[in-house]
Structure formats: C-alpha cells, structure tokens
Amino acid sequence: MSEENLAAHSGQKKPKGERRPRAETPRGCRDYFGAEVTARRDMLAAITSVYHRYGFDPLETSAVETVEALGKFLPDVDRPNEGVFGWQENEGEGDQTGGGWLALRYDLTAPLARVAAQYRNDLPTPYRRYAFGPVWRNEKPGPGRFRQFYQCDADTVGAASVAADAEICAMLAEALEAAGIERGDYVIKVNNRKVLNGVMEVAGVLDPSDPDKFAHERGIVLRAIDKMDRLGADGVRALLGGGRKDESGDFTKGAGLSDAQAEVVMGFTTARRETGAATLARLRELVGPSAMGSEGVEELAEIAALLAAQGYGPDRIILDPGVVRGLGYYTGPVYEAELTFEILDEKGRKRQFGSVAGGGRYDDLVKRFTGQAVPATGVSIGVDRLLAALAAKGRGAVGAAGPVVVTVMDRDRMADYMAMVGDLRAAGIRAEVYLGNPKQFGNQLKYADKRASPIAVIQGGDEAAKGTVVLKDLILGSQIAQNATLEEWKDRPAQVEVPRSDLVSAVQKMLGGGN
C-alpha cells in the first residue's frame, strides 16, 4: 500500500514536504554484493575446513551480549557503552537483563568466555571451538576502518599447556595457505606478554606485588611498542619519554620514563636475532632476575621446539619480541600473522600489506564469570582484510562467472525454457531463466553481460523446430551485449548449435567441465 493510500485509509493527510528517507549506507558500514559474498563464503569454508581437521567444533553465539559480559576490555571505557553500540533495556524486560545494558558484540572472544562459563558443566575440557560472523565497534570510521566487520576465530579453552598455543600458530599457518596465501607471502610472529612484563619489571614500571601500580604508564608503553613499524625507533622512544608531536602538530603525552628505563624497553623491541635460539638468548639477558620474564622466555622456547618438531620453520613462524597485542586480556604467548608482499597505497607508494590475524593466551577472561582460573588461547582472523589481501594478489572471486542465462525468445514457450534451466541445475550448473521483459532481446544480452554470465542459451522458433539450441560463449567478449541485434549476436564467433538433448553436456564442455 502506498503512503498516500495508507494515509487515506487511516484518515490522515500526508504532511506536505515530508522528506523521503535517504537511500544510503550508514556511516562506517558497507554493503556486500554477489562476488564479494561468494568470496567470503569460499574463503571461510577453506579456513574452517582446516579448523575442523584440527578437531575444532563450530559455535554460533548471539550478536547481542550484556555489557557486563563484554567486560572492561574495551577501549577507553569511561561509561557503560563506550566503544560498543549499546542500549539500556526498560525495567522489567527480560528475566535477567531487565533494566541492564545490552550491546552488539565487540568481538567473538568475550561471547566465548561467557559460553565457556555458562555451559562449563556440559562442554568437554578442553573446549575447542571456531566461530565467524560480524562484530560491531562504536568507533570513528575512516579509510578501510568500518564499524561493522567480519572476524573468524579459533580458540582452545581449558588447556594450560603452551602446546595449545603452538597448535593455534600451526593451524593459523595452514589456514592462511588454504585460503590462498602462498608460503613466503606471510609470516606468523610469536611473542610472550610475560617476557614484556619482565622487561617492564626490570625497567621499573611493573611491580609484581602491586599489579595496578604503573598501569597507566604500561598502557602507553604497550601502545608505543605496537607503533614501531609506523613511527620507527625515534618515535617510540619519544612516546616512552616525555611525548611526541606528529607532523600535524598534535602532541601525544608519553609514559614519562627516564632515558635508562626507555633504553631497557627499546632493547626489548630490537631483541630479535637471526635465529630463534639467539633471540631467546637475548631475551634471557633482558629479563634478568624477573621470574615472570624468565617464565615467558621458557614458554617461547617450548613453543619454538614444538613447532620445529612439526616442520614449521622460520619461513612460516618466527619469534619476534616486537609483537604486542593491544587488548588488555592477554596473559602469555601472543601471535600475529603478517602478510609480507608489497602493495601500493593510495599515494602509489609501495608498502607491505601488514597484519591480517592476531591472538594469544587470555587465562583470566573466563575467571570473571566463574571466579576460578580457566586457561584459554585463540586467534582471530580479520576476514575483510584477508579478502582484500587475496584480491590484491589476484586470487579473490571478484569478477567470478555468474549463472548460465537461458534467454526467452517466445514468452508462450516459458515451460520449455524452464525445462532447460531445470536440466542444467540438476547437473549442478548454476543457471537461470531471464525473467524480465523479453520483448527486446538486446536487453537480455545486456542483462547477461551485467550478470557476468559465461554462456547464454538461445532457442528461437527455428531452433525449436529443429530440436536444437544455440550456446553463446560470453567469456570471449564481454562487450557483445551493448547494441547487438539477434542476427549480429548469432553471427559472432564462439557460439555453437547443438541438439537440445545435448544441452547439459555441451554447456559442461564450454565451461571446462567436459571433454
């Protein structure tokens, strides 16, 4: 019912000058069309097949969580819904959350922690799960930065051994290769937050007897180290000290460390050596008497040994002290997958593609619900970034072939055309009948062109009388549908006339699926 009819039916007049809603995507969000959705589906199928092979089970959780369940591990939390899209329920709504705050999930890890606690008596221990889907962040959008995006996670809950961390790293390498990232185009970097904490203890910005002391300074140190690739050593050193002024003149306050303290931290950022053994030796020097730091170094050594035993060498996975994951809940090993091939940025400059996945150990997250320590480790792949990487390497599905289009020459013979498309579909071939106005055949060709159809099936009266169909190979020329008449179309090369009974086999052959 139109707005006018609806207004008349309700006895109300439509307000004059009422503005129509704008047809636009909300800021920070995006729409995905056919080839993009197909590419994501196929990539996720490849990744999750690896997870399945490793013994992980799928899990789907609600897109809505309580803000209390999401916890304090959100950026800049000054109010209950900072960083998330949240709302407060009315009093009395729901059994448990009435009057409380709800929010769209910020990631897939916090919901897992809630599930692990809620169903702890029913789930096996360890519990190994993978999940994928959209997450939402109430942050300022920018180029390549969206408020809604997809993640694909795999986690092990209930395993304290760093063998679980080593397995996640190995599985991540397999998943990237299954998705289409060739060996040599990526590297997985492994570090340990315990090592960094040991270094900060030596530097005097961490007191094991009072974990909250110097928390603000440590936060600045972590963010500074994480910016090493972008700011370089001088920029990071400035942030460790008094602060840094960027090119625009904006000033970022630093951690306020002395030169001696800053040098200890800087030594950590440059601790990577030619071999894993040499890197471990350097880290042992840096952590000195710190028990926490020494424990972290030995965990790294065990992870390296486990990976080496499985054949994962430095061409795939390396120890790199420069890896610092930003979220506050990591308690041990952390890892990051970086793509090493070059792309051109918006200014035409060469740069490496960068990180597409990251994760680590978060032994305290489930404890928030149960009060009992529950070890956990996992990884999250940025689906949209990995898709962009595959497209940059020419391995995405953008431009993939659409369905075979059966054109309609005589609307009274629609049943015949439906029978043709039915035969094609029964053989596993993606196909459709043109359902627009068949009067202008050129419009059908333009439609087939816009659909990226590989083949058009044509059967006019002459072909029907002979019991044949014409198959036009559209892959050889995407411009054929612009202004072609039926006669021009049929005169072009790369078309064959075959018996109607041979329709399926002829299409399979043209698609490359037959002999």
N, C-alpha and C positions, 0 to 999 in steps of 0.2 A: 504493500500500500504506500502510495506517495505521501510526502509530507503534507501536501495540500489536502489530499483525501483524508489523511489521518486527522488533520486539524478540523475539517468539515465534520467528520464522524464524531469527534469529541465535542463539537460545538464551539471550538476555539478558533480564533483567527491567527494565521501565521504572522508573527511580528514582521513588520516591514524592515527591510535592510538587515535581516538576520544573516550573520556571516556563516558561510559554509565552512565546515572543518577543512583544514589544510591536509592534503594527502602528502605527508612527509614522514620519514622515519624519525623516531625520537632521537634527540642528540645523544651521541655516544653509543648508539645501537646501529645495526645493519641488517639488511635482508639478504638471504642466500637463495640463489636460483639453481635451476636444474643441475648443471655440470658441477657447481660448487658443492651442492648437497651430495651428489653422487661421489665426488672425490673424497669428501669427508667420510662418507659411509664405507667406501672401499678401503681407505687408509685405516680407519678404526677397526675394520674387520681383520686387516693384516696384523695390526698391533695386538688386538685382543686374542687372536689365534696363538700368538706367542705366549701371552699370559696364560691362556688355557692350557697350553702344552706344559707350562711350568707348574701346573696344579692349582692355579688361582680360580676362584669362582666369581661370577658376576654378582653385583649388588646394585640395586636402584633405591635411592632414598628420596624423600620428599624434597622438592625445591624450596620449601619453607621450613625454617628452623626457629626455635626460640632464640632470642638474642642472648639469653643466659647460656644456652648450649654452645653458641658460637664463641662465647668467652671473651677474654681480654686480649686475644692475639690478633687484633685488628689495628690498622694504622691510626695513630693519633686519636685514641679513644678518649674523648672528653665528655661525651654524652652517650646514652644507651645505643643510639642508632648511627653513630659516626662511622663512616666507611661502608655502611650497608644500606640497602633500601629496606627500611623498617617501618612498622606501624604498630600502634597500640590497640589491642582489642578492647571492646567495651566490657565493662564489668558484667560478669555472668555468662559471657560467651565461652563455651568450651568447659571441659571438666577440670583441666589443669592449667591452661594458659589464659583463662579469663582475666582481663584487665592487665595482662602482661604484654611485653613487646615481642613481636614476631618480625622476621626478616627473610628476604631471599638469601639463599645460601651464598656465602662468600667464597668458599672453596669446597672440595669434596672430602677433605680430611676431617674437619670438625664434625660433619654428619657421621663419618665412620666412627669417630670416638664415641659419639652418642649411641650408635648402634651396638658397638662392642660392649658398652656398659649396660645398655638396656636388655640385650639378649645374651649376656655373658653365661647364663646357665644352659643355654641351648646351642651356642656356637662351639665348634671344636677349638681347641687351643694347641698350637697357634691357629688363628683365623687368617686365611689368605684370600683377599678379595681384589677385584678390579672394578672400576666404575668409570663411566664417561657421561658427559652432559654439560649443559650451560651453567655458568656461575655468574653472579652479578656483583659489581663493586660500585659504590656510590662515590666515584672519584671524578675529577675533572678530565674529560676526554681530550684527546689530542691525536695527532697523526699516528695511525697504527695502534692507538690506545682506545679500547672500547669499554663501555660499562657492562656489556654482556659479551661473554666469550666462552669457548668450549675448553674443557680440560679432560684428560684421560689419565686416571690414577691407578696404581697398583700398590698394595700395602700388605704387610705381614704384622699382625697384632698378636702379642703373646710370646715372641721369641727374643730372648735377651742376647743370644749369641750374635756376634758380628758376621757370622756365616749368612744370616738373613740379609745383612747389608750388602755383602759380596754378591749374593744371589740377585738382589734387585739391580745392581750395576750390570751384571752379566745379562740379565733379562732385558734391561734397557738397550744395551748394545744390539741384541738380537732383534728387538722391536724396531729400532731405527732402520736396520738393514732390511727388515721385512717390509717396512713402509716405503722403501725406495731410496734411502740414503746410503750410498755406497761406502764401503770401508775405505778410509782415507779422507772422507769428507766430514768426519765427525771425530770428536774425542770426548770421553767421559772423564771428568776431573773429580778426584776424591780428596776430601779433607776431613778434619775432625774438629768439632767445636771445643772439645776438651783440650786439644792442643792450643787453640787460640786462647781459651780461658787460662791455660797455664802460662802462656806468654804474657797475658794481661796481668796475671798474678805477679810475675817477675817484674813487669813494668810498674806495678804499684797501683793498678786501677781495678783490682779484684781482690776481695778479702773473703777467703773460703768460710770464715766464721760468721760473716755477715753478707749474704748474697745480694742484699738490696743496696749495700753501700757502693757508691760509684756507678750505680745503674745508668744514670743519665750519660755519664762520660763514656761508658762502654757502648751505649747505643750509638753515639757519634762515631766512636772508633770503628764499629762494625760497618756503619754506612760508608765511612771514608774508605775502608779497605775494599768494599764492594765496588767502589768507583775507580779503582786503579786503572782499568783499561781505558776509561774515558778521560780521567784527569791527569794520569801519569804520577810519577813519584813525587814531584814537587807539589802538585795539587793535593795529594793525600797527606803529605807532611804538613801542609798548611792547615788542613782540617784537623789534624791531630793536635796542632798547637793552638794559636790564637784564633784562626779562622781564615776564610778565603773569600776574595772578591772576584766574581766572574767577569766576563767581557762586557756584560750589560751594566756592571756597576753594583749589582746586588751582592750583599755581604752575607755569608753563612758563618755563623759562630762555630768555633772549633771546640775540641774536647778539653783544651787548656792543659795539655801535657807539657812537661818540660822537654828540652831537647834530648836529654838522656832517655826519658821514658819513650819519646817518639821514635828514637833510634831502635829501641828494643822491638817495637811494633813493626817498624819498617824492615827490620831484619827478618821478621816472620813473612812479610809479603814477598821477599826475594829469596826464600829458602829453597825453592825448587832447584834441583840439580839435574845432571844428565841422566842419572839412573834413579830408580825408586830407592835403592839402598843408600845412595848418597844423600837423597832428600831426607830419609829417615834419620840418618846420622846428624845432619844439620839441625833437624827439629829437636833431637835429643839435647843438643848443645843449647838451643834457645830456651827450652822449658826448664833446664837446670834442675833445681830441687823441687819443683812443683809436682806433687803426687798426681794431681789431676792431669797435668800436661803429659807426664810420663805414661799414664794410663792411656791417654789418647794416642800417643805415638805407637804404643804396642798394639792397640786396636788397628791402626793403619797398617802396621807390619803384618798382622794376621790377615787382614783383607787382601793385601797385596799377594801374600802367599797362596791364599785360596783361589784367587783369580788366575794366578800364574799356573796353578795345578790344572786348571780347566782350559788353558791355552789362550787366555786373554792377556795379550802383551801390551806394550806401550803404544802400539799402533791403534789401540781401541780405548784403553783405560789407563790413566796415569794418576800419580799422587801429585796434587797441586795445592800448596798452602794458600794460594790466592783466592780459593773458592770460599765465599762467605754467604750463606743463605740469609735472606733478610728477615724471615719470620722468627719470632721470639721463642717458638716452642722446640726448636732443635736442641738436642742434648748430647749428641755424639757425632758419628760419621755423617757427613753431608756430601752431596754429589751434584754435579751439573753436567748436562750434555751440551756441548758447544759445536756448532757447525763451522767448519774451517774454510770452506770455499768462499771465494770473493763474489760480491755483487756490487752493483753501482747504486749509490744513494741518490736522493732527489736532486743533488747538485752534480751528479755524474762522477763522483769520486768513488774509487774502489774502497771497499771495506769488507771485513768478514761478516757473515750473516749473524753469528752470535748464538746465544743460548736459546734452546727450544724446550728444555726439560730440566727439572731440578727436584731435589728431595733430600731426605735424611732421616735420622732417628729422632723420635719425639716421645721419650719414655714417660713424660709427665702429663700428657694430654688426657688420656682416659682416666687418670687418677683424679682429675677434677670431679668426675661423677661418682667414682666408687670409693675414694679415699685410700685405695690400695694401688701400689705401683704396678703398672701394666706396660711392659716394653712394647715398642712399635716402631716400624720403619717403613718408608714408602717413597714413591716418586710420582711426580705429576708432569705430564707432557702438555705443553701449550699447543692444542690442536690447530688453531688458526695459524700460529707461527710456523708449525711444521708443514702445513698445507702451502703456505707462502714460500717456504724453502723448496718444496718439491716443484712448485710452479716456476721458481727461479732457475731450477735445474732442468726445466723442460720435461718433468715427469708427472705433472699434475694432469687431471682429467678435464681441464678447461678445453673446450673445443671437441670433446668426445662426440662420437657419432650419435645422432638421435635415432628415432624409430624409422623403420621402413614405412613409407606412406603409400597407401592404396588410394589412388585418385578416383574420383567419381565422374564418369562421362555421361551417365544416364541415371538420374535420380530414381527412376522407376525400377532400376535393377540393383537397388541398395542391398537386397538379400544376397546377390551374387558377390558383391564386394565384401560384405560381412563374412561370407563363407571363406573368401580368400584370406582375410586377416585372421580368421579363426584357425585356418590351417597353419599359417605362419607362427602364430602364438603357440599352438600345440607342439610345434617343433622347437620351441624355446627361443624364437626370434622375436625381438621387440618390434611391434608393428601397430599401426593404427589406420583407420579409415578417415579420410578427410570429411569433417562434419560441418564445414562452413557452407556458404552458398556456392554450389558447383557451377553456376552459370558461366563465370569467367574462368577458363582453365588456367590462364596465366596466374590468377590469384592462388590457385592450388600449388603451382610451381614455386611462387614466392613463399608460400607457407612452408613447403618442403625445404626450401633454402634456409629460411629462418629457423627451422627446427633442426638444421644440420643433418638432414636425413641422408643416409648413404645410398638409398635406392628408392625410386618411385615406380609403382606398379600401375600400368595403364591398360585398360581394356575398353575400347570403344565398340561400336556396333560391328565394325568389320572384324575386329579380333574375336568378338563373341561368336560371330557366325562361323569362324574358322576354328574355334575352340582353343585360342591362343591368348597370351598376354605379352605386353611389352614391358621389359625391365630396363630402366634408365639408370646408369651408374652416375650418381650425383657427386661422388668423391672427386671425379676428374675435372669438375668445373663448377665452382660454387656460384658463378655469375649467370648460369643458364636461365634462371627464373626471372630475370629482370623485366624483359619485354618480349619474351619468346611466345610465338603462336604455337598451336599444336603441331602444325606442319614443320615449323623450324625446329621444334623440340625433337620430333621423330627423325628429322634428317641429320641430327648431330651424331657424332660417333659415340662409342661406349654405350650402345644400347643393343639389346638382343630381343628377339621374338621367340618365345618358347611355348610348347603346349601347356595348356592350363594344368594338366596333370603333373607337369614337371616344375610347377611354380616354386615349391619349397626347396627342392634340390638345386634349382638354378639360382635362387636367392642365396642359399648357403654357399654355393661356389663363388658368387660375386662378392660375398662378404669375407671370403677366405676360409670358410668352414667346410668346403667340399673339394672334391678332386676335379 
